Amino acid sequence: MLSTALVLLFFCAVFAVPNGKMQIINYGNQTIDPTADIIIFDRLDWKNPHFTDKCGVFKLPMNPPDGKTMVFHNHHKMVNILEHPDPLAKIVGAVSGVAGNAEFWFIYMEQNEQVVELMWSTYNHGWTVMRNQGRARIQSLRPNQENYMYSICTFNRMYDNLTMPAGARDYIATIDILPQSVEYGQIVNIAIGWANQELLDSTLLRPEYHHGDLLDIDGRLFLAAPSLNYQASVIDFYDLTSRKAPSMTSYVDSLAAVDLGVGAFHTTHMNPQTGDILITYLGTPGGTGPGGLVKVSTDVFTVNHASPDPKLKKYFEFSAGPGLDSGGGLDTYAYDYTIEECQNILVATSWGPPSSFDTGFNPNLPYGRSIRVFKMPEDTGAPLATRDPSNTLTLIKSFTTDPSAGLGGTGEGLVPLEVRRTHVPEQQIYFSGITLPGAIDLIYCDINIIGTCNSAAQWNKTIIISPTQLAADAISVTHITNQTGNMPIVDLGAFITGHPILPHLPVPLVTDITLSEDDQFLYVSCWLAGVILQYNVKDPFHPVLTGGVANIGGITSAFASNPNAYSYAPGKIWAGGPQMLRLDASGANLYITNSLFSSWDEQFYGTSGPQSIHDKGGMMIKINTGVNRGAVTATKPMQIDTSFGKNGVLEFSGLTHPSIGGGAPFKSRAHESHIVGVRH
């Protein structure tokens, strides 16, 4: 235990708090004394070997006198979270002050000796950060704090072997998203990847960047860019020390993946307990299952290569349950995942083995239906080298989606792709987008059952937006902007025959979802319908359609262009459909790219024509969501922001780089985009 007198003396001297009143918090269920000046987190429950109270969430006092300061000190490497009492500034007014949300919602004090000083200012909507010693993580709901966004781009299948530009390598595009900037809405830098990509002699062996994530490693920010092509499974790491001009610093070679027997990398996140990087792999170098997770060390500062690569290790492999691939059994497939760090819960979804999607959609091949809930091992504080390497994940509960939607039943379909967790610490609520035909599931821990969500009985899954409802919402004329009315959604049953779940069924094809940072709105991309949907999910069990934008590409029948697709310049329309989503922290600005996966792009949108991604290249569109302080007021709140790019659209074509094609113009696909400080 600390000496109260010594701590008080130290803080009064350093922070000039005369006669400061100190509070020591030993347990996560304590509350902050509103009269205290210095708060010390010296949590005894953190020292419990079972970490039953790993996180403590502490709501800050409301409406103290203006100028009131509080200094918080984290005495151990525990997780203490400061919560703003009014993050959307709905109670605290600032008639003559700044507009918008409060400065933060949560502040995560996760490291030993972090110090945060706050001051109450009604002008600034309440608590304001005056000092952040040790870089405590801040979750804000304010508009962009950053000038730039980073898009992951690929050349895979864009050219044949003869026309591929010399030196063409997947890259990271830096996009200026600051409206006040003279370069707003432009690609301002291209950082190219792995130096040996151009030596591969087949377009089938080219990497295809997909997903990735922003990683804070030892105080430096990196962007991981993994390849989803199982025949070229590389992972490139870019240093963002220069926000405008990232540079590649390290990579994991595809041979390392072959040596390990894994392939097709996708979702990337930090393991909050060990500091390692966890990345899903969807199969083997041969294109078969199973999928799982690999562990990548954080030695990403310099370029290196070894075979086998010590940086890459297998972390966990998914195993099948009874009735594999039929009758509701658990499959072995992987795709997306997310971690709730307070209770160490990991939720994972499934697409299928690489052979089921690499050459396009084939309904006669196996696809995933599994959603898994895992318990991650507790961080006992023991040195990493002494820990049991087999102590990785424990399956708590698994769910399989019901494919009966296409049979006139009540199921949601198959292929649960994306999973998004609410942003409230310790809350166990997860949204999952079901791709075929298109639905939304909710996975949650029942808080009415006492415990810490470690029991299968506590976990449930429910369909909150059925395929029928979502298809009807996609053609709504009440809430959706740019809607022409009665535009039919593509019927895959007329396109692909011989599969029992697709008999003449409208398929919007939900390929991405994203949740606003304040957990108020869920956005759903319908790639084949050409529609973005906005739902109010304040009550996550009863979503309400509040907005959307139609005719962002889409097809009305197999291989037929949408005659109403958005035209952003003379002779130019949106290619493909709305795919990957990136919402900024304020929830006011939504950025959307058009490419799903190279072979699917070509299967559904063709290799030529006005809506061909292969022909026209990647695109990004910016949408104003109409959200202000967690609410929308207009009947049709969502609008295309025509000030961005060319009438709202940024093209990934006609680009140049001195190392690609001798500086001649080129085109590429655009996948995931990332904004610093925004969590999916």
GUSE-588061 format. One record per residue (C-alpha): residue number from 1; residue in one letter; x, z, y. Coordinates in steps of 0.2 Angstrom, whole numbers, plus 5000, padded with zeros to 4 digits. Example, Ala and Ser with C-alpha at 12.3 -4.5 7.8 and 13.67 -1.06 7.14 Angstrom:
BEGIN
SITE   resi   resn      X      Z      Y
SITE      1      a   5062   5039   4978
SITE      2      s   5068   5036   4995
! end
This chain:
BEGIN
SITE   resi   resn      X      Z      Y
SITE      1      m   5000   5000   5000
SITE      2      l   5005   4997   5018
SITE      3      s   5009   5010   5030
SITE      4      t   4995   5009   5043
SITE      5      a   5005   5016   5057
SITE      6      l   5019   5003   5054
SITE      7      v   5008   4989   5053
SITE      8      l   4998   4994   5068
SITE      9      l   5014   4996   5078
SITE     10      f   5021   4979   5072
SITE     11      f   5005   4970   5077
SITE     12      c   5002   4978   5094
SITE     13      a   5020   4973   5098
SITE     14      v   5019   4955   5092
SITE     15      f   5002   4951   5098
SITE     16      a   5001   4962   5113
SITE     17      v   4985   4971   5107
SITE     18      p   4985   4988   5117
SITE     19      n   4978   5002   5107
SITE     20      g   4972   4990   5094
SITE     21      k   4959   4996   5081
SITE     22      m   4965   4991   5063
SITE     23      q   4954   4988   5048
SITE     24      i   4962   4986   5030
SITE     25      i   4952   4976   5018
SITE     26      n   4955   4980   5000
SITE     27      y   4940   4971   4991
SITE     28      g   4932   4955   4993
SITE     29      n   4915   4963   4995
SITE     30      q   4919   4972   5011
SITE     31      t   4914   4966   5028
SITE     32      i   4923   4964   5044
SITE     33      d   4921   4978   5057
SITE     34      p   4916   4969   5073
SITE     35      t   4925   4982   5083
SITE     36      a   4942   4979   5074
SITE     37      d   4956   4971   5083
SITE     38      i   4968   4969   5068
SITE     39      i   4962   4965   5050
SITE     40      i   4974   4966   5036
SITE     41      f   4970   4959   5019
SITE     42      d   4978   4969   5006
SITE     43      r   4966   4965   4992
SITE     44      l   4967   4977   4977
SITE     45      d   4955   4966   4967
SITE     46      w   4968   4952   4968
SITE     47      k   4980   4963   4958
SITE     48      n   4968   4964   4944
SITE     49      p   4975   4954   4930
SITE     50      h   4959   4945   4927
SITE     51      f   4957   4939   4945
SITE     52      t   4938   4943   4945
SITE     53      d   4938   4942   4964
SITE     54      k   4951   4929   4967
SITE     55      c   4942   4924   4984
SITE     56      g   4935   4934   4997
SITE     57      v   4923   4926   5010
SITE     58      f   4922   4936   5026
SITE     59      k   4909   4931   5039
SITE     60      l   4915   4934   5057
SITE     61      p   4905   4944   5069
SITE     62      m   4892   4936   5080
SITE     63      n   4891   4937   5099
SITE     64      p   4905   4949   5103
SITE     65      p   4910   4949   5122
SITE     66      d   4919   4934   5128
SITE     67      g   4938   4936   5127
SITE     68      k   4937   4947   5111
SITE     69      t   4952   4944   5100
SITE     70      m   4954   4947   5081
SITE     71      v   4971   4945   5072
SITE     72      f   4970   4943   5053
SITE     73      h   4985   4945   5042
SITE     74      n   4986   4940   5023
SITE     75      h   4997   4952   5015
SITE     76      h   4997   4944   4997
SITE     77      k   4995   4926   4990
SITE     78      m   4977   4928   4988
SITE     79      v   4962   4918   4995
SITE     80      n   4953   4926   5010
SITE     81      i   4941   4914   5019
SITE     82      l   4935   4917   5037
SITE     83      e   4918   4910   5040
SITE     84      h   4911   4905   5057
SITE     85      p   4894   4913   5059
SITE     86      d   4887   4898   5069
SITE     87      p   4897   4882   5063
SITE     88      l   4884   4870   5070
SITE     89      a   4883   4878   5086
SITE     90      k   4864   4880   5085
SITE     91      i   4864   4898   5091
SITE     92      v   4878   4900   5103
SITE     93      g   4875   4889   5118
SITE     94      a   4888   4881   5130
SITE     95      v   4878   4874   5144
SITE     96      s   4893   4870   5154
SITE     97      g   4905   4869   5140
SITE     98      v   4910   4857   5126
SITE     99      a   4898   4848   5116
SITE    100      g   4896   4847   5097
SITE    101      n   4900   4859   5083
SITE    102      a   4910   4875   5083
SITE    103      e   4929   4873   5081
SITE    104      f   4929   4877   5062
SITE    105      w   4917   4882   5048
SITE    106      f   4930   4890   5036
SITE    107      i   4948   4896   5038
SITE    108      y   4957   4898   5021
SITE    109      m   4971   4911   5021
SITE    110      e   4979   4907   5004
SITE    111      q   4998   4911   5007
SITE    112      n   5007   4927   5009
SITE    113      e   5011   4932   5027
SITE    114      q   4999   4920   5035
SITE    115      v   4992   4926   5052
SITE    116      v   4977   4919   5061
SITE    117      e   4972   4925   5079
SITE    118      l   4955   4921   5085
SITE    119      m   4946   4923   5102
SITE    120      w   4927   4923   5105
SITE    121      s   4923   4910   5118
SITE    122      t   4905   4905   5122
SITE    123      y   4911   4890   5131
SITE    124      n   4919   4884   5114
SITE    125      h   4904   4888   5103
SITE    126      g   4911   4905   5097
SITE    127      w   4927   4909   5088
SITE    128      t   4942   4898   5094
SITE    129      v   4959   4897   5085
SITE    130      m   4973   4904   5096
SITE    131      r   4987   4905   5084
SITE    132      n   4989   4899   5066
SITE    133      q   5005   4906   5059
SITE    134      g   5009   4899   5041
SITE    135      r   4997   4884   5042
SITE    136      a   4981   4892   5036
SITE    137      r   4969   4878   5030
SITE    138      i   4955   4874   5043
SITE    139      q   4939   4866   5038
SITE    140      s   4931   4859   5053
SITE    141      l   4914   4850   5057
SITE    142      r   4920   4842   5073
SITE    143      p   4923   4824   5076
SITE    144      n   4939   4816   5071
SITE    145      q   4954   4827   5074
SITE    146      e   4965   4812   5068
SITE    147      n   4969   4795   5075
SITE    148      y   4970   4786   5059
SITE    149      m   4962   4783   5042
SITE    150      y   4972   4776   5027
SITE    151      s   4965   4763   5015
SITE    152      i   4971   4759   4998
SITE    153      c   4973   4740   4995
SITE    154      t   4977   4729   4980
SITE    155      f   4981   4711   4977
SITE    156      n   4976   4712   4959
SITE    157      r   4966   4696   4954
SITE    158      m   4966   4690   4972
SITE    159      y   4978   4675   4968
SITE    160      d   4984   4666   4952
SITE    161      n   5002   4666   4947
SITE    162      l   5006   4651   4957
SITE    163      t   4998   4656   4973
SITE    164      m   5002   4675   4973
SITE    165      p   5012   4678   4989
SITE    166      a   5031   4682   4986
SITE    167      g   5033   4700   4988
SITE    168      a   5015   4704   4987
SITE    169      r   5013   4723   4982
SITE    170      d   4999   4735   4984
SITE    171      y   4999   4744   5000
SITE    172      i   4992   4757   5012
SITE    173      a   4984   4751   5027
SITE    174      t   4983   4762   5043
SITE    175      i   4967   4760   5053
SITE    176      d   4965   4766   5071
SITE    177      i   4949   4776   5071
SITE    178      l   4950   4784   5089
SITE    179      p   4937   4775   5100
SITE    180      q   4948   4779   5115
SITE    181      s   4963   4769   5108
SITE    182      v   4967   4752   5113
SITE    183      e   4970   4748   5095
SITE    184      y   4953   4755   5089
SITE    185      g   4946   4747   5074
SITE    186      q   4962   4738   5069
SITE    187      i   4975   4739   5055
SITE    188      v   4990   4745   5064
SITE    189      n   5002   4747   5050
SITE    190      i   5005   4741   5032
SITE    191      a   5016   4752   5020
SITE    192      i   5020   4742   5004
SITE    193      g   5022   4751   4987
SITE    194      w   5032   4751   4971
SITE    195      a   5047   4739   4974
SITE    196      n   5046   4731   4957
SITE    197      q   5028   4725   4957
SITE    198      e   5032   4707   4962
SITE    199      l   5044   4705   4946
SITE    200      l   5029   4706   4934
SITE    201      d   5025   4689   4928
SITE    202      s   5006   4690   4925
SITE    203      t   4992   4695   4937
SITE    204      l   4985   4705   4923
SITE    205      l   5000   4716   4924
SITE    206      r   4999   4719   4942
SITE    207      p   4994   4737   4947
SITE    208      e   4977   4740   4955
SITE    209      y   4977   4754   4967
SITE    210      h   4961   4765   4966
SITE    211      h   4955   4782   4973
SITE    212      g   4971   4793   4976
SITE    213      d   4971   4808   4988
SITE    214      l   4980   4816   5002
SITE    215      l   4992   4830   4996
SITE    216      d   4999   4844   5006
SITE    217      i   5016   4847   4998
SITE    218      d   5027   4861   5005
SITE    219      g   5020   4858   5022
SITE    220      r   5022   4839   5022
SITE    221      l   5008   4827   5019
SITE    222      f   5008   4814   5006
SITE    223      l   4996   4800   5000
SITE    224      a   4995   4797   4981
SITE    225      a   4990   4779   4976
SITE    226      p   4987   4778   4957
SITE    227      s   4984   4761   4948
SITE    228      l   4968   4759   4938
SITE    229      n   4975   4744   4928
SITE    230      y   4979   4751   4911
SITE    231      q   4992   4737   4909
SITE    232      a   5002   4743   4925
SITE    233      s   4999   4761   4927
SITE    234      v   5010   4766   4941
SITE    235      i   5008   4780   4954
SITE    236      d   5015   4778   4971
SITE    237      f   5018   4792   4984
SITE    238      y   5018   4789   5003
SITE    239      d   5025   4801   5016
SITE    240      l   5013   4803   5031
SITE    241      t   5026   4812   5042
SITE    242      s   5023   4797   5053
SITE    243      r   5004   4797   5054
SITE    244      k   5004   4779   5060
SITE    245      a   5017   4772   5049
SITE    246      p   5018   4780   5031
SITE    247      s   5032   4776   5020
SITE    248      m   5034   4776   5001
SITE    249      t   5045   4789   4995
SITE    250      s   5043   4790   4976
SITE    251      y   5034   4783   4961
SITE    252      v   5030   4785   4943
SITE    253      d   5034   4769   4934
SITE    254      s   5022   4761   4922
SITE    255      l   5034   4763   4908
SITE    256      a   5033   4782   4910
SITE    257      a   5014   4780   4907
SITE    258      v   5018   4770   4891
SITE    259      d   5030   4783   4885
SITE    260      l   5017   4796   4887
SITE    261      g   5003   4786   4879
SITE    262      v   4991   4785   4894
SITE    263      g   4985   4772   4906
SITE    264      a   4973   4768   4920
SITE    265      f   4975   4782   4933
SITE    266      h   4961   4787   4945
SITE    267      t   4956   4803   4953
SITE    268      t   4970   4813   4961
SITE    269      h   4969   4831   4967
SITE    270      m   4981   4846   4969
SITE    271      n   4979   4860   4956
SITE    272      p   4977   4875   4968
SITE    273      q   4984   4888   4957
SITE    274      t   5000   4879   4951
SITE    275      g   5004   4867   4965
SITE    276      d   5005   4853   4953
SITE    277      i   4996   4836   4955
SITE    278      l   4982   4832   4942
SITE    279      i   4977   4814   4939
SITE    280      t   4964   4807   4928
SITE    281      y   4968   4794   4915
SITE    282      l   4955   4783   4907
SITE    283      g   4963   4778   4891
SITE    284      t   4979   4772   4883
SITE    285      p   4991   4758   4886
SITE    286      g   4981   4748   4874
SITE    287      g   4965   4750   4883
SITE    288      t   4956   4762   4871
SITE    289      g   4951   4780   4873
SITE    290      p   4952   4795   4875
SITE    291      g   4954   4799   4893
SITE    292      g   4960   4815   4901
SITE    293      l   4972   4822   4914
SITE    294      v   4990   4821   4917
SITE    295      k   5001   4833   4927
SITE    296      v   5013   4826   4940
SITE    297      s   5026   4837   4948
SITE    298      t   5027   4838   4967
SITE    299      d   5045   4830   4967
SITE    300      v   5039   4816   4978
SITE    301      f   5052   4816   4992
SITE    302      t   5064   4803   4985
SITE    303      v   5063   4787   4974
SITE    304      n   5068   4790   4957
SITE    305      h   5064   4784   4939
SITE    306      a   5068   4789   4922
SITE    307      s   5060   4785   4905
SITE    308      p   5053   4797   4899
SITE    309      d   5049   4802   4917
SITE    310      p   5050   4822   4918
SITE    311      k   5038   4821   4933
SITE    312      l   5024   4815   4921
SITE    313      k   5016   4826   4908
SITE    314      k   5000   4826   4898
SITE    315      y   4989   4840   4904
SITE    316      f   4973   4839   4894
SITE    317      e   4965   4826   4883
SITE    318      f   4946   4824   4881
SITE    319      s   4939   4826   4864
SITE    320      a   4922   4820   4857
SITE    321      g   4907   4830   4851
SITE    322      p   4895   4827   4837
SITE    323      g   4888   4809   4837
SITE    324      l   4901   4801   4847
SITE    325      d   4894   4786   4858
SITE    326      s   4877   4788   4852
SITE    327      g   4862   4801   4850
SITE    328      g   4868   4812   4865
SITE    329      g   4885   4816   4858
SITE    330      l   4900   4820   4869
SITE    331      d   4911   4805   4872
SITE    332      t   4930   4805   4876
SITE    333      y   4930   4796   4892
SITE    334      a   4936   4801   4909
SITE    335      y   4934   4796   4927
SITE    336      d   4932   4808   4942
SITE    337      y   4934   4826   4944
SITE    338      t   4933   4840   4957
SITE    339      i   4939   4858   4957
SITE    340      e   4931   4874   4964
SITE    341      e   4946   4885   4966
SITE    342      c   4938   4902   4969
SITE    343      q   4931   4903   4951
SITE    344      n   4943   4890   4944
SITE    345      i   4929   4878   4939
SITE    346      l   4933   4859   4935
SITE    347      v   4919   4847   4933
SITE    348      a   4923   4829   4926
SITE    349      t   4913   4813   4924
SITE    350      s   4916   4798   4913
SITE    351      w   4916   4779   4915
SITE    352      g   4923   4772   4898
SITE    353      p   4939   4766   4890
SITE    354      p   4948   4753   4900
SITE    355      s   4944   4740   4888
SITE    356      s   4925   4742   4893
SITE    357      f   4928   4738   4911
SITE    358      d   4944   4730   4914
SITE    359      t   4938   4712   4911
SITE    360      g   4920   4715   4918
SITE    361      f   4904   4723   4913
SITE    362      n   4899   4720   4895
SITE    363      p   4884   4730   4890
SITE    364      n   4889   4729   4871
SITE    365      l   4904   4739   4874
SITE    366      p   4904   4758   4875
SITE    367      y   4902   4767   4892
SITE    368      g   4902   4785   4896
SITE    369      r   4888   4798   4897
SITE    370      s   4897   4814   4898
SITE    371      i   4899   4827   4912
SITE    372      r   4910   4841   4907
SITE    373      v   4912   4859   4915
SITE    374      f   4928   4867   4912
SITE    375      k   4936   4884   4916
SITE    376      m   4954   4882   4922
SITE    377      p   4967   4895   4917
SITE    378      e   4969   4910   4928
SITE    379      d   4986   4911   4938
SITE    380      t   4993   4927   4931
SITE    381      g   5008   4926   4943
SITE    382      a   5020   4923   4929
SITE    383      p   5034   4911   4932
SITE    384      l   5028   4893   4927
SITE    385      a   5042   4891   4915
SITE    386      t   5036   4905   4904
SITE    387      r   5017   4901   4904
SITE    388      d   5009   4894   4888
SITE    389      p   5008   4875   4890
SITE    390      s   4993   4874   4879
SITE    391      n   4983   4885   4891
SITE    392      t   4975   4871   4901
SITE    393      l   4956   4869   4901
SITE    394      t   4942   4878   4892
SITE    395      l   4926   4869   4890
SITE    396      i   4911   4879   4896
SITE    397      k   4897   4867   4895
SITE    398      s   4895   4848   4893
SITE    399      f   4880   4837   4897
SITE    400      t   4876   4819   4892
SITE    401      t   4865   4808   4902
SITE    402      d   4849   4801   4895
SITE    403      p   4850   4782   4894
SITE    404      s   4831   4780   4892
SITE    405      a   4828   4775   4910
SITE    406      g   4829   4757   4904
SITE    407      l   4816   4760   4891
SITE    408      g   4803   4766   4902
SITE    409      g   4808   4783   4899
SITE    410      t   4812   4798   4910
SITE    411      g   4831   4798   4909
SITE    412      e   4844   4794   4922
SITE    413      g   4854   4781   4913
SITE    414      l   4872   4781   4910
SITE    415      v   4890   4780   4917
SITE    416      p   4891   4796   4928
SITE    417      l   4905   4790   4940
SITE    418      e   4907   4801   4956
SITE    419      v   4905   4820   4957
SITE    420      r   4905   4829   4974
SITE    421      r   4905   4848   4976
SITE    422      t   4897   4857   4990
SITE    423      h   4909   4864   5003
SITE    424      v   4904   4882   5003
SITE    425      p   4917   4893   4994
SITE    426      e   4912   4900   4977
SITE    427      q   4896   4889   4977
SITE    428      q   4894   4880   4961
SITE    429      i   4883   4865   4965
SITE    430      y   4889   4847   4961
SITE    431      f   4881   4830   4964
SITE    432      s   4884   4816   4952
SITE    433      g   4880   4798   4955
SITE    434      i   4874   4789   4939
SITE    435      t   4878   4771   4940
SITE    436      l   4867   4762   4928
SITE    437      p   4854   4759   4934
SITE    438      g   4856   4771   4949
SITE    439      a   4851   4789   4950
SITE    440      i   4858   4806   4956
SITE    441      d   4860   4822   4945
SITE    442      l   4863   4839   4950
SITE    443      i   4874   4851   4940
SITE    444      y   4874   4869   4945
SITE    445      c   4877   4887   4940
SITE    446      d   4862   4898   4939
SITE    447      i   4865   4912   4951
SITE    448      n   4851   4922   4944
SITE    449      i   4861   4924   4928
SITE    450      i   4874   4938   4931
SITE    451      g   4892   4933   4929
SITE    452      t   4905   4922   4936
SITE    453      c   4899   4905   4929
SITE    454      n   4910   4906   4913
SITE    455      s   4895   4906   4901
SITE    456      a   4887   4890   4895
SITE    457      a   4870   4898   4898
SITE    458      q   4872   4898   4916
SITE    459      w   4875   4879   4918
SITE    460      n   4861   4867   4920
SITE    461      k   4858   4848   4924
SITE    462      t   4843   4841   4932
SITE    463      i   4839   4823   4939
SITE    464      i   4835   4825   4958
SITE    465      i   4833   4806   4962
SITE    466      s   4827   4796   4947
SITE    467      p   4831   4778   4944
SITE    468      t   4813   4774   4949
SITE    469      q   4814   4784   4965
SITE    470      l   4831   4777   4970
SITE    471      a   4826   4759   4967
SITE    472      a   4810   4762   4978
SITE    473      d   4821   4770   4992
SITE    474      a   4833   4755   4992
SITE    475      i   4819   4744   4998
SITE    476      s   4810   4756   5010
SITE    477      v   4806   4749   5027
SITE    478      t   4801   4766   5035
SITE    479      h   4819   4774   5036
SITE    480      i   4831   4760   5033
SITE    481      t   4839   4749   5047
SITE    482      n   4842   4731   5045
SITE    483      q   4829   4730   5031
SITE    484      t   4820   4714   5028
SITE    485      g   4807   4721   5017
SITE    486      n   4802   4716   4999
SITE    487      m   4820   4710   4995
SITE    488      p   4821   4711   4976
SITE    489      i   4835   4721   4968
SITE    490      v   4845   4712   4955
SITE    491      d   4838   4712   4938
SITE    492      l   4852   4714   4926
SITE    493      g   4841   4711   4911
SITE    494      a   4839   4693   4917
SITE    495      f   4858   4692   4919
SITE    496      i   4864   4700   4904
SITE    497      t   4854   4699   4888
SITE    498      g   4855   4708   4872
SITE    499      h   4856   4726   4877
SITE    500      p   4842   4739   4874
SITE    501      i   4844   4748   4891
SITE    502      l   4843   4734   4903
SITE    503      p   4827   4725   4899
SITE    504      h   4822   4718   4916
SITE    505      l   4827   4733   4926
SITE    506      p   4831   4734   4944
SITE    507      v   4849   4740   4946
SITE    508      p   4855   4745   4963
SITE    509      l   4871   4751   4954
SITE    510      v   4876   4767   4962
SITE    511      t   4895   4766   4963
SITE    512      d   4899   4780   4976
SITE    513      i   4892   4795   4984
SITE    514      t   4898   4807   4997
SITE    515      l   4893   4823   5004
SITE    516      s   4894   4828   5022
SITE    517      e   4906   4842   5026
SITE    518      d   4891   4854   5031
SITE    519      d   4882   4850   5015
SITE    520      q   4867   4843   5024
SITE    521      f   4867   4825   5019
SITE    522      l   4871   4815   5004
SITE    523      y   4876   4796   5006
SITE    524      v   4873   4784   4991
SITE    525      s   4881   4767   4990
SITE    526      c   4870   4754   4980
SITE    527      w   4883   4740   4977
SITE    528      l   4872   4727   4970
SITE    529      a   4857   4731   4981
SITE    530      g   4868   4730   4997
SITE    531      v   4861   4746   5003
SITE    532      i   4867   4763   5009
SITE    533      l   4855   4778   5008
SITE    534      q   4855   4794   5017
SITE    535      y   4847   4809   5010
SITE    536      n   4844   4827   5018
SITE    537      v   4850   4839   5004
SITE    538      k   4849   4855   5013
SITE    539      d   4838   4859   4998
SITE    540      p   4849   4851   4985
SITE    541      f   4835   4852   4972
SITE    542      h   4823   4842   4983
SITE    543      p   4832   4828   4992
SITE    544      v   4823   4818   5006
SITE    545      l   4826   4801   5011
SITE    546      t   4830   4801   5030
SITE    547      g   4840   4784   5033
SITE    548      g   4850   4770   5027
SITE    549      v   4856   4752   5031
SITE    550      a   4851   4737   5021
SITE    551      n   4859   4720   5019
SITE    552      i   4877   4725   5018
SITE    553      g   4880   4711   5006
SITE    554      g   4871   4713   4989
SITE    555      i   4864   4700   4978
SITE    556      t   4845   4696   4975
SITE    557      s   4848   4688   4958
SITE    558      a   4863   4685   4947
SITE    559      f   4877   4676   4957
SITE    560      a   4865   4672   4971
SITE    561      s   4870   4677   4988
SITE    562      n   4859   4688   4999
SITE    563      p   4852   4676   5012
SITE    564      n   4850   4691   5024
SITE    565      a   4868   4698   5022
SITE    566      y   4875   4705   5038
SITE    567      s   4883   4692   5049
SITE    568      y   4896   4699   5060
SITE    569      a   4904   4683   5067
SITE    570      p   4899   4665   5067
SITE    571      g   4900   4658   5049
SITE    572      k   4905   4675   5042
SITE    573      i   4894   4687   5032
SITE    574      w   4898   4703   5023
SITE    575      a   4907   4700   5006
SITE    576      g   4902   4710   4990
SITE    577      g   4892   4726   4993
SITE    578      p   4894   4743   5000
SITE    579      q   4906   4753   4989
SITE    580      m   4918   4767   4993
SITE    581      l   4912   4779   5007
SITE    582      r   4922   4790   5019
SITE    583      l   4913   4801   5031
SITE    584      d   4922   4810   5045
SITE    585      a   4922   4828   5047
SITE    586      s   4907   4828   5060
SITE    587      g   4896   4818   5048
SITE    588      a   4893   4806   5062
SITE    589      n   4904   4791   5057
SITE    590      l   4903   4783   5039
SITE    591      y   4916   4770   5034
SITE    592      i   4913   4759   5019
SITE    593      t   4923   4746   5010
SITE    594      n   4917   4732   4998
SITE    595      s   4927   4731   4982
SITE    596      l   4922   4740   4966
SITE    597      f   4935   4734   4954
SITE    598      s   4943   4717   4953
SITE    599      s   4935   4710   4938
SITE    600      w   4918   4717   4943
SITE    601      d   4920   4710   4960
SITE    602      e   4922   4692   4953
SITE    603      q   4909   4694   4939
SITE    604      f   4895   4699   4951
SITE    605      y   4900   4691   4968
SITE    606      g   4910   4676   4961
SITE    607      t   4927   4669   4964
SITE    608      s   4921   4658   4979
SITE    609      g   4907   4657   4991
SITE    610      p   4902   4666   5007
SITE    611      q   4900   4683   4998
SITE    612      s   4915   4682   4987
SITE    613      i   4928   4696   4989
SITE    614      h   4940   4685   4979
SITE    615      d   4938   4672   4992
SITE    616      k   4935   4682   5008
SITE    617      g   4945   4697   5005
SITE    618      g   4942   4716   5007
SITE    619      m   4931   4722   5021
SITE    620      m   4926   4739   5030
SITE    621      i   4911   4742   5040
SITE    622      k   4908   4757   5051
SITE    623      i   4890   4765   5052
SITE    624      n   4884   4778   5065
SITE    625      t   4874   4790   5054
SITE    626      g   4863   4797   5068
SITE    627      v   4868   4815   5063
SITE    628      n   4871   4828   5077
SITE    629      r   4874   4846   5072
SITE    630      g   4868   4844   5055
SITE    631      a   4851   4835   5059
SITE    632      v   4844   4818   5063
SITE    633      t   4830   4815   5075
SITE    634      a   4827   4796   5074
SITE    635      t   4816   4788   5061
SITE    636      k   4829   4775   5057
SITE    637      p   4845   4785   5062
SITE    638      m   4859   4774   5054
SITE    639      q   4866   4760   5064
SITE    640      i   4881   4748   5062
SITE    641      d   4894   4753   5075
SITE    642      t   4897   4735   5083
SITE    643      s   4912   4742   5093
SITE    644      f   4922   4744   5078
SITE    645      g   4932   4729   5072
SITE    646      k   4922   4712   5073
SITE    647      n   4904   4719   5077
SITE    648      g   4907   4733   5065
SITE    649      v   4917   4724   5052
SITE    650      l   4936   4725   5049
SITE    651      e   4944   4711   5038
SITE    652      f   4958   4713   5026
SITE    653      s   4962   4695   5027
SITE    654      g   4973   4685   5039
SITE    655      l   4985   4700   5038
SITE    656      t   5004   4698   5039
SITE    657      h   5019   4708   5034
SITE    658      p   5038   4702   5034
SITE    659      s   5040   4706   5016
SITE    660      i   5025   4698   5010
SITE    661      g   5024   4679   5008
SITE    662      g   5038   4676   5021
SITE    663      g   5026   4683   5034
SITE    664      a   5012   4670   5031
SITE    665      p   4994   4677   5032
SITE    666      f   4987   4685   5016
SITE    667      k   4971   4694   5010
SITE    668      s   4968   4709   4998
SITE    669      r   4955   4720   4991
SITE    670      a   4951   4737   5000
SITE    671      h   4946   4752   4989
SITE    672      e   4946   4770   4994
SITE    673      s   4950   4777   5012
SITE    674      h   4956   4794   5017
SITE    675      i   4955   4804   5033
SITE    676      v   4966   4819   5035
SITE    677      g   4956   4835   5034
SITE    678      v   4941   4828   5026
SITE    679      r   4938   4833   5008
SITE    680      h   4927   4822   4996
! end
